[in-house]
């Protein structure tokens, strides 16, 4: 039985063609959706493995965790959105790699193996401790801030990948000249594939 969620990936691509979305944007989206493995050269392979394990627990779904880890590798020291650095907390470009190290070290201390090798329930328990600010690290490290910023970057990576867009029910970029504004009723109509659901 086909998945009833809207849109399917095929419908997503069809809608981009119907709406005449810019070719360079379509090309970029196709490239994102084709990724299934990525390196983490800036974070390093050890941190990349921890980042992929974190992504697997925080965002299970259509976008492979290694792809989200690669997005974190690319974005961890880039300003994507508002600047919300906190006084006394290390800046995000340092905080995210430090947090991956802290999480892995805490896993080794508590369980004798790295975070990526833990059972899902053990990973979840450590991530909950991080979210509550209970993991200790170097000067200026705050695990609650690390968790929030890491989760935010991973969510951004998920939402910019067509596989994530499809899973969230987002129909994709709009026509060249404008934006799509969908209210709850319109989303429900498109989910049920009512007449004209491929058009805006």
N, C-alpha and C positions, 0 to 999 in steps of 0.2 A: 504494500500500500504506500503511495507516495506521501511524503511529508506535507502536511497541510499548512505549515507556516508559510507566510508570504514575505518576501519573494523567494523563489528558488534561485540558485546561482545562474542558471540559464536565463531565467526571467530578468535577473539583475542586468546581465549583459544585453539582453534584448531591449530593455528599457533605455539603456544608455544610447543604443543605436536609434531608437524611436525619437528620443529627445535631442538627438544631434549634439551630444556632449562633446566637448573639444577633444580632438584626436590625442593630444599629448596627455590629457587627463585619463582617457580610456587606456592608453598604453601604460601609464603609471599604475593604474588599478589592476590591469592584467598582470603586470610584473609582480605586484604585491600578492595577488592571489595564487601565483605560480610558485611562490617560495614555500619550501617545505623544510629546509635546513639552512641555517646561517651560522657563520662564525661569530665569535665575540672577541675580536682582536684587541679592543681597547680595554675591556674589563679583564680579559684573559680567559683561558679555557676553564679554569677552576671556578671562577666567579660566574662564568657563563652557565656552567652546570647548575650552580645554586640558583641563578636567576631563572633558568628554565623550570626547575623544581618549584620555585615560588609561583611562577606563572601558572603551572599545572594545578596548583592548589587554589589560587585566587580566581582564575579565569578558565575553568574547564569548558571546552567547547570546540568550535570549528577551527579556530586559529591555533596551529601547532605551538606548543610552549617554546620550542627552540626559536621560532620566528619572533615571539614576544621578547625572548631574551635578547635576540639580535636588535630589536627595536630599543630595548633598554640600553644596550651597548652603545647604540648610535645617539640616543637622546639624553643619557644621564647627566651630561654636562652642558646641555643646550637649554636655553630659555624658551619654553613652549607654553605661552600664556603669561599670566601675571607673575610678577616677582614677589614671592612671599617668604623670603629668608627671615629667620628669627634671630634676634640678638642672642649670642651665647651658644648657638647651635652651629655646627660646622656647615659651610655652604653645601648645597645639593650636589655639585660635582664631586665633592669629597665624601659626602654623607652616604650616597647610594652604594659606592664600592665598599666603604667601611661597614655598612650594614650587612652586606652579603658576607663579609668576612666574620662579623660578629655572630651572625646566624649560624654559619658553618662551624665556628669554634664552639658555640654553645651546644650544638648538636653533638659534636665530638666529646665535649665534656660530660654531657648527660647520658649519651647513648653509645659512645665509643665508635661512632662512624659519622661521616659527613651528612649534611642536611639532605642532599640528593639521594642518599642511600637509606633514609629513614622510611618507616611505614607512613602511609598517609595520615593516620591519626596522630602520630608523633610530630609530623610536619605541621599539622594544623595546630597542635598544642603550642609549639614554638612560635608560630605566626601570631596566635592569640596573645602570647606573652609580649611579643614585639609590639603589637597594636596597643596594648595597655601601657607600654613604656617600661616594661620590666627587664629588658635586656641591657646589660652594662657593656660599655665600649670605651674607646679612647676619649680624651678630653673633647668636649663639644658634641659628643654623640648623643642623640636622643632617639630611642628605638621607635617611639610613637610617631615622631616626625618622619623617620626613615620609612616606616610602614606606609604612612599616608602618601608620601611623595613617590615611592616605588609603585604602589597600587595605582596612583594617578597616571604615571607614565605607561604602565602596562595596559590600563584601560584605554589610553589614547592610542596605543599600538593596536589594540583589538578593534577599536572603532574605526580605524583608518584602513583596515584590511577588508576587502570585499566579503570574505568568509564571515568575518565578525558582523559586518553590516547586514548580511543576509540573516544571520542568526538573530540579530536584534530587530529584524523587520524593517530596517531602513531601506527605502527603495533606491538609494544612490543619489549622486549629484543631480542637480536640476538642469534645466535648459541653459544654454549659454547666457542669456541676458538676465536671469533671475534666480530666485530661490524657491524651494518647496516649503510651504507651511501647511502641515497636516494636523488637524485637530483629532480628538479621540474617535469621533464618528467616522471621519475619513479613513483613519487607520483601520478601523473595524471593517469598513466597506471593502478596502483593498485586501484585507486578510481573507475575507469571504469571496474574493474574486468577483465582485459584482461588476455589472456591465461598465466597461470603460476603465477597468482597474489598471491597464497598462498605460493609460494616458494620464496626464495631470489635469 
